[in-house]
Amino acid sequence: MGIENMRTYRHPNVLRAIKNKEIYLDPETHTFWRTEPGINVVSPWVMEHTGNEPCVWCFKVLWGLFGLLPSPALDCYKIVVRPRTIIELMALNKLQVDMGLSCKCGCELREEVNANYGGYFYTRSLDEGLSVKKLVKDHVGKVISPDIPVFLKRGCTEIEHRYGPSDKWQMQPGQEELEKKLESLFDDSFRRSGTQQPQGLKKEIIESWMYFAHSRGDMSYLEFTKGRLLYPSYVTY
């Protein structure tokens, strides 16, 4: 039996998401809706100029609920920037605002990512990714430091860990038909990610970066607190 015959309404992951009050089946439209379609206020990321990325659809539905390697991920290429200190992260945040590209930056909380900080620029093809990587690398080198790692990757880290090297990714037989079916079963809010963060939220996310830096021993955050420690030093003996 091919994946085109996969259960959708009563897929085990769908039932679990309903039980956890993450989604619900609307009685009028007979489509699944998100219970919390608003802005994520607990995210460590400051988003800039985003709007057309199908991240929620890919990560929450196609991959998260149905275990698919999302077809949009095949065309998703990200330029990754690895700031080494909170000072470099703050400089990258300003650079992302100024460059006007779809991007985000913040603290890496994921266990599978071997870094404290990250910046990401989104593109929709390999050619565009290579072109933007050169642009980003030039700007980062001139404005922040030429020693900061800048590289291009395909799709989400979590998906690559699940499905293996991204240069070998392929859609499964019947997947195109299944994805079309799922599009008709899930509300459009799953395919919209264009809500902009309010400036007040961005400010508070950036403030949280200072506490993260302290927890990682990156004391360069003192440059932004006028030398004030966020927590008092120990009494030692």
C-alpha positions in Angstrom: 0.0 0.0 0.0 1.5 3.3 -1.1 1.6 6.5 1.0 -1.2 8.0 -1.0 -3.5 5.7 1.0 -2.2 6.8 4.3 -4.8 7.6 6.9 -5.2 11.4 7.3 -8.1 12.2 9.6 -7.2 9.4 12.0 -3.4 9.2 11.6 -1.9 8.5 15.0 0.1 11.8 15.0 -3.1 13.7 14.1 -5.0 12.1 16.9 -2.1 12.9 19.3 -2.1 16.6 18.1 -5.9 16.8 18.6 -5.5 15.3 22.1 -2.8 17.8 22.9 -5.1 20.6 21.7 -2.6 21.7 19.0 -5.1 21.3 16.2 -8.9 20.7 15.8 -11.3 19.6 13.0 -13.5 22.5 12.2 -17.2 21.4 12.1 -18.1 23.9 9.3 -15.2 23.6 6.9 -14.2 20.0 7.8 -10.6 21.1 7.7 -8.0 21.1 10.5 -7.2 24.4 12.1 -4.4 25.4 14.4 -5.5 26.2 18.0 -2.7 28.8 18.3 -2.0 30.3 14.9 -0.5 33.5 16.4 3.1 34.7 16.8 5.4 32.4 18.8 6.5 34.6 21.8 8.8 32.0 23.3 11.0 31.7 20.2 14.7 32.6 20.6 14.7 34.0 17.0 14.3 37.5 15.7 12.7 37.3 12.3 13.3 39.9 9.6 11.6 40.3 6.2 10.0 36.9 6.3 6.7 36.1 4.7 6.7 33.4 2.0 8.5 30.5 3.8 6.3 27.3 4.1 8.0 26.4 7.4 4.9 25.7 9.4 3.3 23.6 6.6 6.5 21.6 6.1 7.7 21.2 9.7 4.5 20.9 11.6 2.3 19.1 9.1 4.1 17.2 6.3 7.1 16.2 8.5 5.7 16.6 12.0 2.4 14.8 11.5 2.9 12.6 8.6 6.6 11.9 8.6 7.2 13.0 5.0 10.2 14.6 3.5 8.3 17.8 2.5 8.5 18.6 -1.2 9.1 22.3 -0.5 12.2 21.3 1.4 13.7 20.1 -1.9 13.9 23.8 -3.0 14.8 25.3 0.4 18.4 26.5 0.7 19.6 28.4 3.8 22.7 30.5 4.2 23.9 29.8 7.7 26.1 32.3 9.7 27.7 31.2 12.9 28.4 34.2 15.2 30.9 33.2 17.9 29.9 35.7 20.6 26.9 37.8 21.5 28.7 40.8 20.2 28.8 39.2 16.7 25.2 38.1 17.0 24.1 41.6 17.8 26.1 42.9 14.8 24.5 40.2 12.6 21.0 41.2 13.8 21.6 44.8 12.6 23.1 43.5 9.3 20.0 41.4 8.7 17.7 44.4 9.2 19.8 46.4 6.8 20.1 43.8 4.1 16.4 43.4 3.6 16.5 39.6 2.9 14.3 36.9 4.4 16.2 35.8 7.5 16.4 35.2 11.2 19.1 35.1 14.0 19.2 34.1 17.6 20.4 31.5 20.1 20.6 27.8 19.2 18.6 25.8 21.8 18.6 22.6 19.7 20.7 19.7 21.0 21.5 18.6 17.4 23.1 21.9 16.5 26.7 22.3 17.7 26.7 26.1 18.1 25.5 28.8 20.6 24.3 31.3 18.0 23.0 31.2 14.5 21.8 33.4 11.6 19.8 32.1 8.7 19.0 33.6 5.3 16.2 31.8 3.3 16.3 31.2 -0.5 14.2 29.0 -2.8 16.8 27.4 -5.1 20.4 26.2 -5.2 21.4 29.0 -7.7 19.7 31.7 -5.5 21.4 30.2 -2.4 24.8 30.3 -3.9 24.3 33.9 -5.1 23.0 35.0 -1.7 25.8 33.1 0.1 28.4 35.2 -1.7 26.5 38.4 -0.8 26.1 37.5 2.8 29.7 36.3 3.2 31.0 39.6 1.7 28.8 41.7 4.0 29.6 39.6 7.1 33.3 39.7 6.3 33.3 43.5 5.9 30.9 44.5 8.7 31.6 41.9 11.4 34.5 39.6 10.7 35.9 37.5 7.8 36.5 34.7 10.2 32.9 34.0 10.9 31.7 30.7 9.3 29.2 31.2 6.4 27.9 28.2 4.5 24.9 27.0 2.5 22.7 24.0 3.5 19.5 22.5 2.2 16.4 22.3 4.3 16.1 21.8 8.1 18.8 20.2 10.2 16.2 17.9 11.8 15.0 16.7 8.5 18.5 15.9 7.2 19.2 13.9 10.4 16.0 11.9 9.7 16.4 11.3 6.0 20.1 11.5 5.5 22.4 13.6 3.2 20.3 16.3 1.6 21.9 15.8 -1.8 20.2 12.4 -1.9 16.7 13.6 -1.1 13.8 12.4 -3.2 10.0 12.4 -3.0 8.3 9.0 -2.4 6.0 7.5 -5.0 2.5 8.8 -4.4 3.7 11.7 -2.2 2.6 14.4 -4.7 -1.0 13.1 -4.5 -0.9 12.8 -0.7 0.4 16.4 -0.3 -2.4 17.7 -2.5 -4.9 15.8 -0.4 -3.4 17.2 2.8 -3.6 20.8 1.4 -7.4 20.3 1.1 -7.7 19.0 4.7 -5.7 21.7 6.5 -6.6 25.3 6.8 -4.6 28.0 4.9 -3.2 29.2 8.3 -0.7 26.3 8.2 0.7 27.7 4.9 1.1 31.3 6.1 4.2 32.4 8.0 4.2 36.1 7.1 3.1 37.6 10.5 5.8 40.1 11.5 7.0 40.2 15.1 6.2 43.5 16.9 9.3 45.6 17.8 8.6 45.2 21.5 8.8 41.4 21.2 12.0 41.6 19.2 13.5 43.8 22.0 12.6 41.3 24.6 14.0 38.4 22.6 17.2 40.2 22.3 17.3 40.8 26.0 16.9 37.1 26.5 20.0 36.5 24.4 22.0 38.2 27.2 20.9 35.6 29.7 21.7 32.8 27.3 25.2 34.3 26.7 25.8 34.3 30.5 24.7 30.7 30.8 27.2 29.7 28.1 30.1 31.6 29.6 30.1 34.3 26.9 30.8 37.2 29.1 31.1 39.6 26.1 27.5 40.4 26.9 28.8 42.8 29.5 29.4 45.2 26.7 25.6 45.6 26.4 24.9 45.8 30.2 27.5 48.5 30.9 29.6 45.9 32.7 26.8 44.7 35.0 26.6 41.0 35.7 23.2 39.5 35.3 23.8 37.3 38.3 26.1 38.0 41.3 29.4 36.2 41.5 29.8 33.4 44.0 31.4 33.7 47.4 34.5 31.4 47.0 36.8 30.0 49.7 
